[in-house]
Amino acid sequence: MSTIVFDSSILIAILKQESGFELAEKSLNEALISTVNLAEVATYLARNSVPADTIREALATFPIQVVPFEENHALIAGCLYVSCRHLGLSLGDRACLALAKSKKLPVLTADKAWSNLDIGISIQTLR
């Protein structure tokens, strides 16, 4: 059963074994991630010269449920712009938050600025 939504920063923190990654690893089996955020992780790896086959293999090892970015998520993400613009959140950030809102689940992120959001969902930070 899914109990939390991961931001792309969480998978990157696990891959890089950044501070706090152990906490995130414990939640992998219960986590959801949007296809938009998975694309962000793949982009990060590609930008760091990781070959496409290696990216696919690495991301396939995560026991995490990948959720397609649907019309409902798109509408929620768009409407979140007003509440999130003061932090400069990207579409990817808002896609993560939209998934959490639609599933009524908390979010785990490595972005401390998100803790300043008041959008009706619980936001947990890695560090």
Secondary structure in CASP SS format (residue, H / E / C, confidence):
PFRMAT SS
TARGET T0000
AUTHOR 0000-0000-0000
METHOD secondary structure of the structure
MODEL  1
M C 1.00
S C 1.00
T C 1.00
I E 1.00
V E 1.00
F E 1.00
D C 1.00
S H 1.00
S H 1.00
I H 1.00
L H 1.00
I H 1.00
A H 1.00
I H 1.00
L H 1.00
K H 1.00
Q C 1.00
E C 1.00
S C 1.00
G C 1.00
F H 1.00
E H 1.00
L H 1.00
A H 1.00
E H 1.00
K H 1.00
S C 1.00
L H 1.00
N H 1.00
E H 1.00
A E 1.00
L E 1.00
I E 1.00
S E 1.00
T H 1.00
V H 1.00
N H 1.00
L H 1.00
A H 1.00
E H 1.00
V H 1.00
A H 1.00
T H 1.00
Y H 1.00
L H 1.00
A H 1.00
R H 1.00
N C 1.00
S C 1.00
V C 1.00
P C 1.00
A H 1.00
D H 1.00
T H 1.00
I H 1.00
R H 1.00
E H 1.00
A H 1.00
L H 1.00
A H 1.00
T C 1.00
F C 1.00
P C 1.00
I C 1.00
Q E 1.00
V E 1.00
V E 1.00
P C 1.00
F C 1.00
E C 1.00
E H 1.00
N H 1.00
H H 1.00
A H 1.00
L H 1.00
I H 1.00
A H 1.00
G H 1.00
C H 1.00
L C 1.00
Y H 1.00
V H 1.00
S H 1.00
C H 1.00
R H 1.00
H H 1.00
L H 1.00
G C 1.00
L C 1.00
S C 1.00
L H 1.00
G H 1.00
D H 1.00
R H 1.00
A H 1.00
C H 1.00
L H 1.00
A H 1.00
L H 1.00
A H 1.00
K H 1.00
S H 1.00
K H 1.00
K C 1.00
L C 1.00
P C 1.00
V E 1.00
L E 1.00
T E 1.00
A C 1.00
D C 1.00
K H 1.00
A H 1.00
W H 1.00
S H 1.00
N H 1.00
L C 1.00
D C 1.00
I C 1.00
G C 1.00
I C 1.00
S C 1.00
I E 1.00
Q E 1.00
T E 1.00
L C 1.00
R C 1.00
END
